[in-house]
């Protein structure tokens, strides 16, 4: 199934220390799922992500797509929506 990512404004890509090649591969994968590359904001730490935003975490073999439900005192609660295989 080709899940499309519905978002407003920006998609936050949490690189979690991955290489620049992995970040580029992730952005290409997001493009297939309806995200414009210019709307991707790469972050090194999961901070400053607005509630309601889409946050994508890079893992070695997949991307975890989640929607931020709550931000409180430096913690983010973001239930996973689906994964994208890399």
N, C-alpha and C positions, 0 to 999 in steps of 0.2 A: 504494500500500500504506500502510496506517495502522499504522506501527510504534508499539507501546506501549513505554514506558520502564519497565523494571523497576529498582527502587531500594529501598534500605533507609534510613530516617531522613530524609535531606535530598538535594536536588538543587542543585548549585552553578551559578548562572547568572553567567558572566563577562561583564560588560557591555562591557568593552574601550572605554570612553569613549562609548558610545552614549547617546542622549537618553532621558529618562524615558519618553517616549511609546513608543520602541522597546523599552524594558525591559517595559513593560506589554503591548505587542503580543506579545512573546516569551513572557511568562507565560501569556497566553491561548492561544498555540499549544501550549505545554507541557501545558496543561489538557486539550486534545484528545487528547494522547498519554498520558494517565493520571497526570499529576503534579498533586497537590493544591497550589493556590497557597500554602497555609500551609507547605508543605514546601520552598519555593524560598528559597534564600539568595543574594542578589545580592552579588557580589564585584567589586571594582574592579581587583584584581590577582590572578593565579592563585597565591595563597599560602594555606597553612592548609587545603588540601583533603585530607581523609583518603584513604589508599589504599583502593581498592574503590568509592569514591563515583562518582556520575555528575556530570560537569562539562559544561555546555552553554555554548558560546561564541557570542555574538551577532555575526553578520556583516551587512552591509547588506541582503542579500536572502535569507538563510537562517540557520538555527541548526545548529551542528555539535555533535552529541551524542557524547560519549566517556566511557569508563570509565577512571578513574585506576588505573594499574597500579603505578606507583612514584613516590615522592617522595624526592628526594635533594638536599641542599644547595641548596634553593630552586628546583630544577627539577622539573617534573612531566612524566612520560611517561604519556600518555593516548591510546591508540589510538582512532581514530574508529569509531563504531558505524554511524551513519547521519546524514543531513541532514534538516532539516525546512524546507521552503520557507515563506517569509513573504509 
